[in-house]
């Protein structure tokens, strides 16, 4: 049985008096691809943001690669060094070129010499299929290219887990497929992935497990085939009925 990469047990979170996560129980095994879907405001993004402590859960346990996520700075640092995160927005440094954006993390956080950091950056630019954009500034790139740079930047840290929070939602339709193609290739290479997305074609293609969330709780989870063919809950049926029409 593969190792458990991420484990969430009885996780609850509030924003003020509003409970945004309700008793979340989730296991992600090494090499597994988990897709989380659900309506806006259902808590999907909060789940992935809790996994690397961008949001702090108030109750329950989160363990990543065997390390429990606590308030201790060392546990947070240890987990963040093993977890890559790709957001809706690209968050690239505008004053640095693409290569410099990619080299920064490995040099600062991993202590990699400049030459090795550049070799690693060029390797991952090649992997996301934009090696020719290395010396451009982010503003000179399309949205799809910027998001692929953001993915490459996370890969340069050589994480054990990649988290994606609606990585295509800010992109024009013609740019979505180029980002999803890169994510499919990552999935096929065996990367452990948790992806929040509305891209159900991508989910059918790569997911090992589907999670449907609504009102802060996991309503349904299962293998994609059964999940799409015969969802058990009425809420999931309605959601899929709406989203699959588009």
GUDRENMAR-998143 format. One record per residue (C-alpha): residue number from 1; x, y, z; residue in three letters. Coordinates in pm, 1 decimal, decimal comma. Example, Ala and Ser with C-alpha at 12.3 -4.5 7.8 and 13.67 -1.06 7.14 Angstrom:
2
<k->1	x->1230,0	y->-450,0	z->780,0	r->ala> .
<k->2	x->1367,0	y->-106,0	z->714,0	r->ser> .
//
This chain:
246
<k->1	x->0,0	y->0,0	z->0,0	r->unk> .
<k->2	x->143,9	y->342,8	z->-89,6	r->unk> .
<k->3	x->237,9	y->583,5	z->186,8	r->unk> .
<k->4	x->-19,5	y->837,3	z->298,3	r->unk> .
<k->5	x->98,1	y->1175,3	z->167,8	r->unk> .
<k->6	x->-180,4	y->1384,5	z->323,3	r->unk> .
<k->7	x->-415,1	y->1295,9	z->607,2	r->unk> .
<k->8	x->-690,0	y->1520,4	z->743,4	r->unk> .
<k->9	x->-892,6	y->1394,9	z->1038,8	r->unk> .
<k->10	x->-1187,8	y->1578,6	z->1192,9	r->unk> .
<k->11	x->-1074,2	y->1915,1	z->1055,4	r->unk> .
<k->12	x->-1295,4	y->2212,9	z->1141,0	r->unk> .
<k->13	x->-1236,0	y->2576,5	z->1059,4	r->unk> .
<k->14	x->-1421,4	y->2898,9	z->1124,5	r->unk> .
<k->15	x->-1391,9	y->3249,1	z->982,8	r->unk> .
<k->16	x->-1524,5	y->3441,8	z->1281,4	r->unk> .
<k->17	x->-1859,9	y->3280,3	z->1365,4	r->unk> .
<k->18	x->-1897,6	y->3121,8	z->1018,8	r->unk> .
<k->19	x->-1790,7	y->2756,8	z->998,4	r->unk> .
<k->20	x->-1619,7	y->2711,7	z->663,5	r->unk> .
<k->21	x->-1500,7	y->2350,1	z->711,2	r->unk> .
<k->22	x->-1703,5	y->2081,8	z->887,1	r->unk> .
<k->23	x->-1540,1	y->1759,7	z->1003,0	r->unk> .
<k->24	x->-1315,5	y->1707,2	z->700,0	r->unk> .
<k->25	x->-1169,4	y->1355,5	z->675,6	r->unk> .
<k->26	x->-943,1	y->1296,2	z->377,6	r->unk> .
<k->27	x->-652,7	y->1067,2	z->288,4	r->unk> .
<k->28	x->-433,3	y->1116,9	z->-16,2	r->unk> .
<k->29	x->-182,0	y->841,8	z->-91,4	r->unk> .
<k->30	x->154,8	y->900,7	z->-256,3	r->unk> .
<k->31	x->109,2	y->921,0	z->-632,2	r->unk> .
<k->32	x->-266,8	y->968,7	z->-603,7	r->unk> .
<k->33	x->-452,7	y->1241,0	z->-796,1	r->unk> .
<k->34	x->-748,6	y->1382,4	z->-604,1	r->unk> .
<k->35	x->-986,1	y->1634,0	z->-763,9	r->unk> .
<k->36	x->-1206,5	y->1846,1	z->-537,9	r->unk> .
<k->37	x->-1514,9	y->2006,3	z->-691,7	r->unk> .
<k->38	x->-1824,4	y->2182,2	z->-566,7	r->unk> .
<k->39	x->-2010,9	y->2512,0	z->-583,6	r->unk> .
<k->40	x->-1850,3	y->2845,9	z->-496,7	r->unk> .
<k->41	x->-1814,9	y->2895,6	z->-122,0	r->unk> .
<k->42	x->-1820,0	y->2523,2	z->-44,1	r->unk> .
<k->43	x->-1478,5	y->2525,2	z->128,1	r->unk> .
<k->44	x->-1270,5	y->2364,1	z->-150,6	r->unk> .
<k->45	x->-997,6	y->2628,1	z->-159,6	r->unk> .
<k->46	x->-986,5	y->2642,9	z->219,6	r->unk> .
<k->47	x->-908,2	y->2269,6	z->233,7	r->unk> .
<k->48	x->-600,6	y->2303,6	z->12,3	r->unk> .
<k->49	x->-493,5	y->2625,8	z->185,6	r->unk> .
<k->50	x->-506,6	y->2446,2	z->522,3	r->unk> .
<k->51	x->-276,5	y->2170,3	z->392,8	r->unk> .
<k->52	x->17,3	y->2412,5	z->373,7	r->unk> .
<k->53	x->-98,0	y->2642,2	z->654,5	r->unk> .
<k->54	x->-199,2	y->2938,3	z->441,3	r->unk> .
<k->55	x->-512,6	y->2901,5	z->652,1	r->unk> .
<k->56	x->-506,0	y->2769,7	z->1006,8	r->unk> .
<k->57	x->-754,7	y->2502,5	z->1111,9	r->unk> .
<k->58	x->-897,9	y->2527,1	z->1463,7	r->unk> .
<k->59	x->-987,7	y->2163,8	z->1527,2	r->unk> .
<k->60	x->-869,5	y->1827,0	z->1403,5	r->unk> .
<k->61	x->-541,5	y->1692,6	z->1268,7	r->unk> .
<k->62	x->-355,0	y->1749,3	z->941,7	r->unk> .
<k->63	x->-47,9	y->1541,3	z->863,1	r->unk> .
<k->64	x->163,5	y->1583,5	z->548,6	r->unk> .
<k->65	x->432,8	y->1328,8	z->461,9	r->unk> .
<k->66	x->425,7	y->1206,5	z->822,2	r->unk> .
<k->67	x->465,3	y->1553,2	z->981,7	r->unk> .
<k->68	x->171,8	y->1687,7	z->1181,0	r->unk> .
<k->69	x->84,5	y->2046,8	z->1099,8	r->unk> .
<k->70	x->84,6	y->2242,3	z->1425,4	r->unk> .
<k->71	x->142,4	y->2603,8	z->1524,7	r->unk> .
<k->72	x->512,1	y->2523,8	z->1551,9	r->unk> .
<k->73	x->704,6	y->2716,0	z->1285,8	r->unk> .
<k->74	x->934,8	y->2424,6	z->1216,6	r->unk> .
<k->75	x->645,4	y->2192,8	z->1127,3	r->unk> .
<k->76	x->502,5	y->2460,8	z->894,8	r->unk> .
<k->77	x->841,6	y->2517,7	z->729,7	r->unk> .
<k->78	x->901,9	y->2141,8	z->692,6	r->unk> .
<k->79	x->564,7	y->2090,2	z->525,9	r->unk> .
<k->80	x->586,6	y->2394,4	z->298,5	r->unk> .
<k->81	x->923,7	y->2276,9	z->171,5	r->unk> .
<k->82	x->758,5	y->1953,6	z->50,4	r->unk> .
<k->83	x->433,5	y->2101,1	z->-83,8	r->unk> .
<k->84	x->405,5	y->2303,3	z->-405,3	r->unk> .
<k->85	x->108,9	y->2535,9	z->-450,3	r->unk> .
<k->86	x->-35,8	y->2686,2	z->-767,5	r->unk> .
<k->87	x->-303,2	y->2952,7	z->-730,5	r->unk> .
<k->88	x->-562,3	y->3117,2	z->-956,5	r->unk> .
<k->89	x->-332,9	y->3420,0	z->-975,6	r->unk> .
<k->90	x->23,3	y->3359,8	z->-1087,2	r->unk> .
<k->91	x->205,3	y->3559,8	z->-814,3	r->unk> .
<k->92	x->523,9	y->3596,9	z->-1018,3	r->unk> .
<k->93	x->775,7	y->3868,8	z->-935,8	r->unk> .
<k->94	x->720,8	y->4124,3	z->-1214,8	r->unk> .
<k->95	x->1071,9	y->4274,9	z->-1193,0	r->unk> .
<k->96	x->1243,7	y->3936,0	z->-1242,9	r->unk> .
<k->97	x->1256,8	y->3741,6	z->-1566,2	r->unk> .
<k->98	x->1113,4	y->3390,7	z->-1587,6	r->unk> .
<k->99	x->1444,0	y->3218,5	z->-1514,2	r->unk> .
<k->100	x->1509,2	y->3437,8	z->-1209,1	r->unk> .
<k->101	x->1157,3	y->3370,8	z->-1078,6	r->unk> .
<k->102	x->1229,5	y->2998,0	z->-1094,5	r->unk> .
<k->103	x->1580,4	y->3013,7	z->-946,8	r->unk> .
<k->104	x->1487,9	y->3218,0	z->-641,9	r->unk> .
<k->105	x->1325,9	y->2943,0	z->-432,3	r->unk> .
<k->106	x->1589,3	y->2673,1	z->-478,3	r->unk> .
<k->107	x->1869,7	y->2922,3	z->-404,9	r->unk> .
<k->108	x->1707,0	y->3084,4	z->-99,4	r->unk> .
<k->109	x->1521,7	y->2790,4	z->55,2	r->unk> .
<k->110	x->1732,7	y->2494,7	z->-59,3	r->unk> .
<k->111	x->2074,9	y->2663,8	z->-72,0	r->unk> .
<k->112	x->2129,4	y->2552,1	z->-431,2	r->unk> .
<k->113	x->2426,9	y->2717,0	z->-607,9	r->unk> .
<k->114	x->2327,4	y->2957,3	z->-887,5	r->unk> .
<k->115	x->2451,3	y->2730,1	z->-1166,4	r->unk> .
<k->116	x->2256,2	y->2430,2	z->-1034,2	r->unk> .
<k->117	x->1947,2	y->2645,2	z->-977,5	r->unk> .
<k->118	x->1961,4	y->2766,9	z->-1336,6	r->unk> .
<k->119	x->2000,5	y->2412,1	z->-1470,3	r->unk> .
<k->120	x->1700,5	y->2301,8	z->-1262,9	r->unk> .
<k->121	x->1494,8	y->2603,5	z->-1375,9	r->unk> .
<k->122	x->1567,7	y->2533,4	z->-1742,0	r->unk> .
<k->123	x->1477,4	y->2167,0	z->-1692,2	r->unk> .
<k->124	x->1134,9	y->2253,9	z->-1552,9	r->unk> .
<k->125	x->1070,9	y->2524,6	z->-1812,1	r->unk> .
<k->126	x->1128,8	y->2251,1	z->-2066,2	r->unk> .
<k->127	x->887,4	y->2028,5	z->-1878,9	r->unk> .
<k->128	x->609,8	y->2289,4	z->-1893,0	r->unk> .
<k->129	x->688,5	y->2342,6	z->-2262,2	r->unk> .
<k->130	x->810,2	y->2703,4	z->-2261,3	r->unk> .
<k->131	x->1193,2	y->2681,7	z->-2261,7	r->unk> .
<k->132	x->1208,5	y->2972,6	z->-2506,8	r->unk> .
<k->133	x->1045,4	y->3216,2	z->-2259,7	r->unk> .
<k->134	x->1327,4	y->3201,1	z->-2001,2	r->unk> .
<k->135	x->1453,0	y->3558,6	z->-2038,2	r->unk> .
<k->136	x->1115,3	y->3733,0	z->-2068,0	r->unk> .
<k->137	x->945,6	y->3926,4	z->-1787,8	r->unk> .
<k->138	x->605,0	y->3794,6	z->-1673,5	r->unk> .
<k->139	x->423,6	y->4090,6	z->-1833,4	r->unk> .
<k->140	x->550,4	y->3976,8	z->-2174,3	r->unk> .
<k->141	x->377,4	y->3639,6	z->-2142,2	r->unk> .
<k->142	x->18,0	y->3527,5	z->-2197,6	r->unk> .
<k->143	x->-186,8	y->3418,8	z->-1898,1	r->unk> .
<k->144	x->-143,8	y->3054,3	z->-1991,4	r->unk> .
<k->145	x->232,1	y->3095,8	z->-2014,8	r->unk> .
<k->146	x->243,4	y->3275,5	z->-1679,1	r->unk> .
<k->147	x->51,3	y->2993,6	z->-1514,5	r->unk> .
<k->148	x->292,3	y->2739,5	z->-1662,7	r->unk> .
<k->149	x->581,1	y->2944,0	z->-1520,9	r->unk> .
<k->150	x->404,7	y->2933,0	z->-1182,0	r->unk> .
<k->151	x->379,5	y->2552,6	z->-1208,4	r->unk> .
<k->152	x->747,7	y->2529,1	z->-1306,7	r->unk> .
<k->153	x->840,8	y->2750,9	z->-1012,1	r->unk> .
<k->154	x->670,4	y->2508,0	z->-773,1	r->unk> .
<k->155	x->834,4	y->2210,0	z->-944,1	r->unk> .
<k->156	x->1177,9	y->2371,2	z->-899,9	r->unk> .
<k->157	x->1140,7	y->2305,8	z->-526,3	r->unk> .
<k->158	x->1094,8	y->1935,5	z->-617,0	r->unk> .
<k->159	x->794,8	y->1894,4	z->-384,9	r->unk> .
<k->160	x->641,1	y->1563,3	z->-286,5	r->unk> .
<k->161	x->288,0	y->1700,5	z->-327,1	r->unk> .
<k->162	x->139,2	y->1960,6	z->-561,8	r->unk> .
<k->163	x->-173,2	y->2157,1	z->-467,1	r->unk> .
<k->164	x->-369,7	y->2341,4	z->-735,8	r->unk> .
<k->165	x->-636,8	y->2594,7	z->-639,4	r->unk> .
<k->166	x->-851,5	y->2653,0	z->-950,9	r->unk> .
<k->167	x->-539,5	y->2706,9	z->-1164,5	r->unk> .
<k->168	x->-731,9	y->2777,1	z->-1486,1	r->unk> .
<k->169	x->-1017,4	y->2994,7	z->-1355,3	r->unk> .
<k->170	x->-843,5	y->3325,9	z->-1437,7	r->unk> .
<k->171	x->-747,6	y->3218,2	z->-1789,9	r->unk> .
<k->172	x->-909,4	y->3283,4	z->-2125,6	r->unk> .
<k->173	x->-1069,2	y->2966,2	z->-2268,4	r->unk> .
<k->174	x->-801,6	y->2914,2	z->-2534,9	r->unk> .
<k->175	x->-528,5	y->2914,8	z->-2268,8	r->unk> .
<k->176	x->-692,8	y->2662,4	z->-2037,1	r->unk> .
<k->177	x->-597,6	y->2353,8	z->-2237,4	r->unk> .
<k->178	x->-226,3	y->2440,9	z->-2246,9	r->unk> .
<k->179	x->-217,2	y->2454,0	z->-1865,6	r->unk> .
<k->180	x->-428,4	y->2139,8	z->-1826,5	r->unk> .
<k->181	x->-200,2	y->1954,5	z->-2070,5	r->unk> .
<k->182	x->96,2	y->2031,5	z->-1843,5	r->unk> .
<k->183	x->-101,5	y->1909,8	z->-1541,0	r->unk> .
<k->184	x->-199,8	y->1589,0	z->-1721,3	r->unk> .
<k->185	x->168,3	y->1523,7	z->-1798,5	r->unk> .
<k->186	x->255,7	y->1577,9	z->-1430,6	r->unk> .
<k->187	x->-17,5	y->1336,5	z->-1328,5	r->unk> .
<k->188	x->108,7	y->1075,5	z->-1574,4	r->unk> .
<k->189	x->458,3	y->1114,6	z->-1427,6	r->unk> .
<k->190	x->321,9	y->1005,6	z->-1088,4	r->unk> .
<k->191	x->308,0	y->1337,3	z->-901,2	r->unk> .
<k->192	x->83,1	y->1338,9	z->-592,4	r->unk> .
<k->193	x->-177,2	y->1604,2	z->-670,9	r->unk> .
<k->194	x->-476,6	y->1767,8	z->-504,7	r->unk> .
<k->195	x->-662,8	y->1982,0	z->-757,1	r->unk> .
<k->196	x->-954,6	y->2216,3	z->-694,7	r->unk> .
<k->197	x->-1114,9	y->2267,2	z->-1036,1	r->unk> .
<k->198	x->-1435,8	y->2287,1	z->-1237,7	r->unk> .
<k->199	x->-1262,5	y->2125,2	z->-1536,3	r->unk> .
<k->200	x->-1448,5	y->1794,3	z->-1534,6	r->unk> .
<k->201	x->-1284,2	y->1668,6	z->-1854,6	r->unk> .
<k->202	x->-948,2	y->1695,1	z->-1678,8	r->unk> .
<k->203	x->-1094,8	y->1525,0	z->-1371,1	r->unk> .
<k->204	x->-1224,9	y->1229,5	z->-1572,6	r->unk> .
<k->205	x->-887,8	y->1194,9	z->-1740,6	r->unk> .
<k->206	x->-651,3	y->1201,8	z->-1442,4	r->unk> .
<k->207	x->-835,5	y->1168,1	z->-1110,2	r->unk> .
<k->208	x->-795,8	y->858,4	z->-896,9	r->unk> .
<k->209	x->-1051,7	y->998,2	z->-655,3	r->unk> .
<k->210	x->-1323,5	y->1264,5	z->-682,4	r->unk> .
<k->211	x->-1434,7	y->1472,3	z->-384,8	r->unk> .
<k->212	x->-1757,1	y->1675,8	z->-392,0	r->unk> .
<k->213	x->-1788,5	y->1948,6	z->-128,4	r->unk> .
<k->214	x->-2086,4	y->2162,0	z->-34,4	r->unk> .
<k->215	x->-2145,8	y->2393,2	z->261,6	r->unk> .
<k->216	x->-1806,9	y->2314,8	z->414,2	r->unk> .
<k->217	x->-1831,2	y->1937,0	z->416,9	r->unk> .
<k->218	x->-1732,0	y->1644,8	z->200,4	r->unk> .
<k->219	x->-2066,8	y->1521,8	z->70,2	r->unk> .
<k->220	x->-1940,3	y->1251,2	z->-160,6	r->unk> .
<k->221	x->-1616,7	y->1087,1	z->-268,1	r->unk> .
<k->222	x->-1542,2	y->804,3	z->-501,9	r->unk> .
<k->223	x->-1379,5	y->673,4	z->-815,9	r->unk> .
<k->224	x->-1442,7	y->903,7	z->-1115,2	r->unk> .
<k->225	x->-1633,2	y->639,7	z->-1311,8	r->unk> .
<k->226	x->-1896,2	y->587,5	z->-1042,7	r->unk> .
<k->227	x->-1887,1	y->952,0	z->-934,6	r->unk> .
<k->228	x->-1986,0	y->1080,7	z->-1279,3	r->unk> .
<k->229	x->-2212,5	y->791,1	z->-1381,8	r->unk> .
<k->230	x->-2420,1	y->757,4	z->-1065,6	r->unk> .
<k->231	x->-2358,5	y->1018,8	z->-794,2	r->unk> .
<k->232	x->-2523,4	y->909,0	z->-470,6	r->unk> .
<k->233	x->-2627,9	y->1245,8	z->-326,6	r->unk> .
<k->234	x->-2889,8	y->1480,2	z->-468,1	r->unk> .
<k->235	x->-2657,9	y->1778,4	z->-413,2	r->unk> .
<k->236	x->-2383,8	y->1616,5	z->-620,4	r->unk> .
<k->237	x->-2630,1	y->1519,5	z->-896,8	r->unk> .
<k->238	x->-2754,5	y->1878,3	z->-921,1	r->unk> .
<k->239	x->-2401,3	y->2020,7	z->-926,3	r->unk> .
<k->240	x->-2284,1	y->1782,9	z->-1199,7	r->unk> .
<k->241	x->-2604,0	y->1842,7	z->-1396,5	r->unk> .
<k->242	x->-2530,5	y->2215,1	z->-1400,3	r->unk> .
<k->243	x->-2157,9	y->2198,8	z->-1467,2	r->unk> .
<k->244	x->-2162,1	y->1926,8	z->-1733,9	r->unk> .
<k->245	x->-2405,8	y->2126,9	z->-1946,6	r->unk> .
<k->246	x->-2139,4	y->2391,2	z->-2011,1	r->unk> .
//
